[in-house]
Amino acid sequence: MATYPSIGRLTRITPVNNTVIVDRSDAGTARLVDTGADDLYEITVTHPLTDSADRTTFWTFFDTYRRTQNAITPAGSGDTYNVYFSGVPEEVMDTPTRWTITARLVGNKA
């Protein structure tokens, strides 16, 4: 399991009451996945004013680990979450040399 990059970030954690999620199988058909009794969390990670080096680090991590489980420990929480990317992150160019990247993750506490 890879560890989410520790580049500058703001993290919002939202508990999800429903433990059944809709997923797409390898064949492209919809399937239901029951995550069981563990609490499920949606985690939004925003990387504001990211420079080109951190931007490259983030996108390399995403391209390499986008379909695998990853570990993230939000600053100040002390909790580690085992998460998956729930889609392609959004990127906005703030200046010619700075970007804001927003990633959405879903998973459980480790």
C-alpha positions as CSV (number, residue, x, y, z in Angstrom):
1,M,0.0,0.0,0.0
2,A,1.4,3.4,-1.0
3,T,1.3,6.5,1.3
4,Y,-0.4,9.6,-0.1
5,P,2.2,12.3,-0.8
6,S,2.9,14.7,2.0
7,I,2.8,17.9,-0.2
8,G,0.9,20.9,1.2
9,R,-2.7,20.0,1.7
10,L,-6.0,20.8,3.4
11,T,-8.2,17.8,4.2
12,R,-11.9,17.5,4.9
13,I,-13.3,14.2,6.2
14,T,-17.0,13.4,6.0
15,P,-18.5,10.2,7.4
16,V,-20.8,8.4,5.1
17,N,-23.8,6.6,6.6
18,N,-24.5,4.3,3.8
19,T,-21.9,1.4,3.6
20,V,-23.2,0.2,0.2
21,I,-21.6,1.8,-2.8
22,V,-22.0,1.4,-6.5
23,D,-18.9,0.4,-8.3
24,R,-18.0,-0.5,-11.9
25,S,-16.6,-4.0,-12.6
26,D,-13.7,-4.7,-14.9
27,A,-16.2,-5.6,-17.5
28,G,-17.8,-2.2,-17.2
29,T,-21.1,-3.3,-15.6
30,A,-22.4,-1.8,-12.4
31,R,-22.1,-3.7,-9.1
32,L,-22.9,-3.1,-5.5
33,V,-20.1,-3.3,-3.0
34,D,-21.0,-3.6,0.7
35,T,-18.2,-2.2,2.8
36,G,-19.5,-3.9,5.9
37,A,-19.8,-2.6,9.4
38,D,-16.8,-0.3,9.1
39,D,-17.5,3.4,8.9
40,L,-17.0,4.8,5.4
41,Y,-15.4,8.2,4.9
42,E,-15.3,10.6,2.0
43,I,-12.1,12.6,2.1
44,T,-11.5,15.7,0.0
45,V,-7.9,16.8,-0.2
46,T,-7.0,20.2,-1.6
47,H,-3.5,21.1,-2.5
48,P,-3.6,24.9,-2.9
49,L,-1.0,26.9,-4.8
50,T,1.1,23.8,-5.7
51,D,4.4,24.5,-7.5
52,S,5.5,22.5,-10.5
53,A,7.6,20.0,-8.5
54,D,4.8,19.2,-6.1
55,R,2.4,19.1,-9.1
56,T,4.6,16.5,-10.8
57,T,4.8,14.5,-7.5
58,F,1.1,14.4,-7.2
59,W,0.3,13.4,-10.8
60,T,3.0,10.7,-10.8
61,F,1.5,9.3,-7.6
62,F,-2.0,9.4,-9.0
63,D,-1.0,7.8,-12.3
64,T,0.8,5.0,-10.5
65,Y,-1.6,4.3,-7.6
66,R,-5.0,5.5,-8.9
67,R,-6.5,2.0,-8.8
68,T,-4.9,0.7,-5.6
69,Q,-5.6,1.3,-1.9
70,N,-3.5,4.1,-0.4
71,A,-2.9,5.3,3.1
72,I,-3.4,8.9,4.2
73,T,-2.9,10.5,7.6
74,P,-4.5,14.0,7.7
75,A,-2.4,16.5,9.6
76,G,-3.6,17.0,13.2
77,S,-6.0,14.0,13.3
78,G,-3.6,11.2,14.1
79,D,-5.9,8.7,12.3
80,T,-4.8,6.9,9.2
81,Y,-7.3,6.0,6.5
82,N,-7.1,3.3,3.8
83,V,-8.5,5.0,0.8
84,Y,-9.1,4.8,-3.0
85,F,-9.4,7.7,-5.4
86,S,-13.1,8.1,-6.3
87,G,-12.3,9.8,-9.6
88,V,-9.8,11.9,-11.5
89,P,-8.6,14.9,-9.4
90,E,-9.5,18.4,-10.5
91,E,-6.7,20.9,-11.3
92,V,-7.0,24.7,-11.7
93,M,-4.2,27.0,-12.8
94,D,-4.0,29.8,-10.3
95,T,-1.0,31.5,-11.8
96,P,1.4,30.5,-14.6
97,T,3.5,28.6,-12.0
98,R,0.9,27.6,-9.4
99,W,-2.0,25.2,-9.4
100,T,-4.7,24.0,-7.0
101,I,-5.4,20.3,-7.1
102,T,-8.4,18.7,-5.5
103,A,-8.6,15.0,-5.0
104,R,-11.6,13.0,-3.7
105,L,-11.0,9.8,-1.8
106,V,-13.2,7.2,-0.2
107,G,-12.2,4.6,2.5
108,N,-12.1,3.4,6.1
109,K,-10.0,4.1,9.1
110,A,-7.0,1.8,9.3
